[in-house]
């Protein structure tokens, strides 16, 4: 594209909808492009010599506290027109428009590996907020409402980015502990009350079973992370832990409706912002493989031990380990595609598809196996 091309930003009109769908199909995989919709708040488009080449779909969310929040719901650029800074210009214009319309602040949510979008928003003054930082800025009720209204509750591995955010210091340890407690809670709900929305009977939890679930979550998450960190240290790749607030709506629904667990272990990412996913993939691929194989080893060992142990307390723990570990292994080994691309399977797939195929076969095999 010539550098002399005329670049303009204007409001998104109804006649732009068809072109927007074309761009979405070219910019996103099929599992995502179909969800790009223009709401009543419309948005902005970036044009190159009069042709719509990029768009920002906007929303306004009214919080229970009365605050108005602007959201960049979708940011997309036709691959043919990338490299012209259209996305950055659209984000800057969107912030201005939403602020002038009375929004208290502006935010968006971005998948953790989508560094192209994350870096655009970061360059325009947005900060990624941990769950604790969100509660401090918006309050617990407004934060929960944001998770629902933005769709973050259904987006595993996505993070909330806020313009001009109040960003307190956070602790990876607190995020990690909170994630383990939350996963344990939903695992217990799934085991003891799962299915009651569909008419199944409820049963109060047994303390030893609840403790077994907590230990299972702790062991699986800790060993998974330890394997990834050991590999990262060998490769010289620094990493930080980030909890996933995105996806808890799926976890709650699966637990209450079907009595199963959709685990959200959080992820390890290069520290800071400005890094590019493809640039660090040669390290992230083996790191993800190490974590997935560690979970596979624990599931395989639990399957074997469950068939030979006679000690009741150990049998309860092994059952809990399989209840948590099998779905975690499924998503870490097989589910490499949206909306589940935040798990290790996606990193392995992007690193080496043949290797991913072998790992997926291993994961599926262990998932369907039952103790003898």
C-alpha positions in Angstrom: 0.0 0.0 0.0 1.5 3.3 -1.0 2.5 5.7 1.8 0.7 8.5 0.0 -2.7 6.9 0.4 -5.3 9.1 2.0 -6.3 7.9 5.5 -9.6 9.1 7.0 -11.6 8.2 10.1 -15.4 8.5 10.0 -18.5 7.1 11.7 -19.6 3.6 10.9 -22.8 3.7 8.8 -25.4 1.0 8.1 -24.2 0.6 4.5 -20.7 -0.3 5.9 -22.1 -3.5 7.5 -21.5 -5.8 4.5 -18.0 -4.6 4.1 -17.4 -5.0 7.9 -18.4 -8.7 7.6 -16.0 -9.2 4.8 -13.1 -7.7 6.8 -14.1 -9.9 9.8 -13.9 -13.0 7.7 -10.5 -12.0 6.4 -9.2 -10.8 9.8 -10.5 -13.5 12.2 -10.9 -17.3 12.1 -14.4 -18.7 11.4 -15.0 -19.4 15.1 -14.8 -15.6 15.8 -15.8 -13.7 12.6 -19.4 -14.7 12.9 -19.7 -12.9 16.3 -18.8 -9.5 14.9 -22.0 -7.5 15.1 -22.7 -3.8 15.0 -25.0 -2.7 17.9 -27.0 0.5 18.5 -23.8 2.4 19.5 -22.2 1.7 16.0 -18.6 2.7 15.8 -15.9 4.1 13.6 -14.2 3.0 10.3 -10.8 3.8 8.9 -10.7 4.4 5.2 -7.9 4.2 2.7 -8.6 6.3 -0.4 -12.3 6.0 0.4 -12.3 2.2 0.9 -13.2 0.9 4.4 -10.1 -0.9 5.5 -10.6 -1.1 9.3 -13.2 -0.6 12.0 -13.8 -0.2 15.7 -17.2 -1.4 16.9 -18.3 0.5 20.0 -20.6 -0.1 22.9 -21.8 1.9 25.9 -22.4 -0.1 29.2 -24.4 1.3 32.1 -23.1 -0.1 35.4 -25.3 -0.7 38.5 -23.6 2.3 40.2 -24.8 4.5 37.3 -21.4 5.0 35.7 -21.3 4.9 31.9 -18.5 2.8 30.4 -17.4 2.9 26.8 -16.1 -0.3 25.2 -14.2 -1.0 22.0 -16.0 -4.3 21.4 -14.2 -5.2 18.2 -11.1 -3.8 16.5 -10.4 -5.2 13.1 -8.2 -4.4 10.1 -8.3 -5.9 6.6 -5.0 -7.8 6.3 -4.4 -6.0 3.0 -4.2 -2.7 4.8 -2.2 -3.5 7.8 0.9 -1.5 8.6 -0.8 1.9 8.1 -1.5 2.5 11.9 -5.3 2.5 11.2 -6.0 0.5 14.4 -4.1 3.0 16.6 -5.9 5.9 15.0 -9.3 4.2 15.4 -8.6 3.5 19.1 -7.6 7.1 19.7 -10.7 8.4 18.0 -12.9 5.9 19.8 -11.6 7.1 23.2 -12.3 10.7 22.3 -15.8 9.9 21.0 -16.8 7.8 24.0 -15.4 10.3 26.5 -17.2 13.1 24.8 -20.4 11.1 24.9 -20.2 11.0 28.7 -18.5 7.7 29.4 -16.6 7.6 32.6 -13.8 5.5 31.1 -13.1 3.3 28.1 -12.1 -0.4 28.1 -11.7 -3.5 25.9 -10.9 -7.1 26.4 -8.1 -8.9 24.6 -7.0 -12.5 24.5 -3.7 -13.0 26.2 -1.8 -14.1 23.1 -3.3 -11.4 20.8 -0.3 -9.2 21.3 -1.0 -7.3 18.0 -4.2 -5.8 19.5 -2.8 -5.6 23.1 0.2 -3.5 21.9 -2.1 -1.2 20.0 -4.3 -0.5 23.0 -1.2 -0.2 25.3 0.3 2.4 23.0 -2.9 4.4 23.3 -2.9 4.6 27.1 -4.7 1.3 28.1 -3.5 -0.9 30.9 -4.3 -4.6 31.5 -5.9 -4.9 35.0 -5.8 -8.0 37.2 -9.1 -9.0 38.9 -8.1 -7.3 42.1 -7.2 -4.1 40.3 -10.6 -4.2 38.6 -12.4 -4.5 41.9 -10.5 -1.5 43.2 -11.3 0.7 40.3 -14.9 -0.4 39.7 -16.1 -2.1 42.9 -17.1 -5.8 43.1 -20.7 -5.4 41.8 -19.8 -3.2 38.8 -16.8 -5.5 38.0 -19.1 -8.6 37.9 -21.5 -6.6 35.7 -18.7 -5.7 33.4 -17.7 -9.3 33.1 -21.2 -10.2 31.9 -21.9 -7.2 29.7 -18.5 -7.2 27.9 -18.6 -10.9 27.3 -15.5 -11.4 29.4 -17.3 -14.0 31.5 -17.4 -16.2 28.3 -13.9 -15.5 27.1 -11.3 -17.8 28.7 -7.8 -16.3 28.8 -9.0 -12.8 27.9 -7.9 -9.7 29.9 -9.6 -6.4 30.6 -7.7 -3.4 29.4 -8.8 0.0 30.7 -7.9 3.5 29.5 -6.2 5.7 32.0 -6.6 3.0 34.6 -5.9 3.2 38.3 -3.4 0.3 38.4 -2.4 -0.7 42.0 0.5 -3.0 42.6 -0.6 -6.7 42.2 0.8 -10.0 43.4 1.2 -13.0 41.2 1.0 -15.1 44.4 -2.4 -13.6 45.3 -3.7 -14.2 41.8 -2.4 -17.8 41.8 -4.0 -18.5 45.2 -7.3 -16.9 44.2 -7.4 -18.9 41.1 -6.8 -22.2 43.0 -9.5 -21.3 45.5 -12.0 -20.3 42.8 -11.4 -23.5 40.8 -11.7 -25.6 43.9 -15.0 -23.9 44.7 -16.5 -24.6 41.3 -15.2 -28.1 41.3 -16.9 -28.7 44.6 -20.1 -27.2 43.3 -19.9 -29.4 40.2 -19.3 -32.5 42.3 -21.9 -31.9 45.0 -24.6 -29.7 43.4 -23.9 -30.2 39.7 -27.0 -30.7 37.7 -29.5 -29.3 40.2 -30.6 -26.6 37.7 -31.8 -29.5 35.5 -33.6 -31.2 38.3 -31.0 -33.4 39.8 -30.9 -33.8 43.6 -28.5 -31.8 45.7 -26.0 -33.2 48.2 -24.1 -31.4 50.9 -20.3 -31.6 50.5 -18.2 -34.0 52.6 -15.3 -32.2 54.2 -12.8 -34.9 53.2 -14.0 -34.7 49.6 -13.7 -30.9 49.5 -10.2 -31.2 50.9 -9.3 -33.8 48.3 -10.5 -31.4 45.5 -8.4 -28.5 46.9 -5.4 -30.8 47.0 -6.1 -32.0 43.5 -6.3 -28.4 42.1 -3.2 -27.4 44.0 -1.1 -30.4 42.8 -2.2 -30.2 39.2 -1.8 -26.4 38.8 1.5 -26.3 40.8 3.1 -29.2 38.9 1.9 -27.9 35.6 3.4 -24.5 36.4 6.6 -25.9 37.8 7.2 -28.0 34.6 6.6 -24.8 32.5 8.9 -22.7 34.7 11.7 -25.3 34.6 11.6 -25.4 30.8 11.4 -21.6 30.7 14.5 -21.3 32.9 16.4 -23.8 30.7 15.4 -21.7 27.6 16.2 -18.4 29.3 12.6 -17.1 28.9 11.3 -15.0 31.8 7.6 -15.5 32.6 4.9 -14.1 34.9 1.7 -15.7 36.1 -1.6 -14.1 35.3 -4.9 -15.4 36.6 -7.8 -15.6 34.1 -11.0 -13.8 35.1 -12.4 -14.4 31.6 -14.4 -17.6 31.3 -15.8 -18.0 34.8 -19.3 -17.8 33.3 -18.6 -21.0 31.3 -17.2 -22.6 34.4 -20.3 -21.7 36.5 -22.7 -22.9 33.8 -21.0 -26.2 33.2 -20.7 -26.9 37.0 -24.3 -26.0 37.8 -25.9 -27.6 34.7 -23.9 -30.7 34.0 -21.8 -31.3 37.2 -18.5 -31.1 35.3 -15.5 -28.7 35.6 -14.2 -26.2 33.1 -10.9 -25.4 34.7 -9.2 -22.0 34.4 -5.6 -22.4 35.6 -4.4 -19.0 34.4 -1.3 -18.7 32.2 2.4 -17.8 32.1 3.3 -14.9 29.9 6.4 -12.9 29.1 6.6 -10.0 31.6 5.4 -6.5 30.7 3.9 -5.4 27.5 5.3 -4.8 24.0 6.3 -8.4 23.4 5.1 -10.2 20.2 3.6 -13.7 20.4 5.3 -15.0 17.2 8.7 -13.7 18.4 8.6 -15.7 21.6 6.8 -18.7 20.3 10.0 -20.8 19.8 10.2 -20.7 23.7 6.5 -20.7 24.5 5.9 -23.9 22.4 8.3 -26.2 24.4 7.2 -24.5 27.7 3.5 -25.3 26.9 4.5 -28.9 25.9 6.2 -29.4 29.3 3.1 -28.2 31.2 0.8 -30.4 29.1 2.9 -33.5 29.5 3.1 -32.9 33.3 -0.7 -32.9 33.5 -0.8 -36.0 31.2 1.6 -37.8 33.5 -0.5 -37.0 36.6 -3.7 -38.2 34.9 -2.0 -41.4 33.7 -0.6 -42.1 37.2 -4.0 -41.4 38.8 -5.7 -43.8 36.4 -3.3 -46.6 37.3 -3.2 -45.9 41.0 -7.0 -45.7 41.3 -7.2 -49.3 40.1 -4.7 -50.7 42.6 -5.0 -48.6 45.8 -7.3 -49.8 48.7 -6.8 -46.9 51.1 -10.1 -44.9 51.0 -8.6 -41.4 51.6 -6.1 -41.9 48.7 -8.9 -43.2 46.5 -11.0 -40.1 47.2 -8.0 -37.9 46.3 -7.3 -39.8 43.1 -10.9 -39.4 42.0 -10.7 -35.7 42.6 -7.4 -35.6 40.7 -9.1 -37.2 37.7 -12.2 -35.0 38.0 -10.0 -31.9 37.7 -7.1 -33.2 35.6 -9.0 -34.8 32.8 -10.7 -31.7 31.5 -7.6 -29.6 32.1 -5.6 -32.1 30.0 -8.3 -32.0 27.3 -8.0 -28.2 26.9 -4.2 -28.2 27.3 -3.8 -30.9 24.6 -6.7 -30.6 22.1 -8.5 -27.3 22.3 -6.2 -25.1 20.2 -8.9 -22.9 18.7 -11.2 -20.1 19.7 -12.7 -19.6 22.2 -10.3 -21.9 24.0 -7.0 -20.7 22.5 -5.6 -19.5 25.8 -4.7 -23.0 26.9 -1.4 -24.7 26.2 -2.8 -26.6 23.2 -2.8 -23.4 21.1 0.9 -22.7 21.8 1.8 -26.3 20.9 -0.4 -26.1 17.7 1.3 -22.8 16.6 4.7 -24.2 17.4 4.5 -27.5 15.6 1.2 -29.0 14.2 2.5 -32.5 14.0 3.6 -32.4 17.6 0.2 -31.0 18.5 -1.5 -33.9 16.7 0.5 -36.4 18.8 -0.2 -34.6 22.0 -3.9 -34.3 21.1 -4.1 -38.1 20.6 -2.4 -38.7 23.9 -4.8 -36.2 25.7 -7.9 -37.7 24.1 -6.8 -41.2 24.9 -6.3 -40.4 28.6 -9.5 -38.4 28.7 -11.7 -41.3 27.6 -9.9 -44.0 29.8 -11.5 -45.1 33.0 -9.9 -46.7 36.0 -9.9 -50.4 35.9 
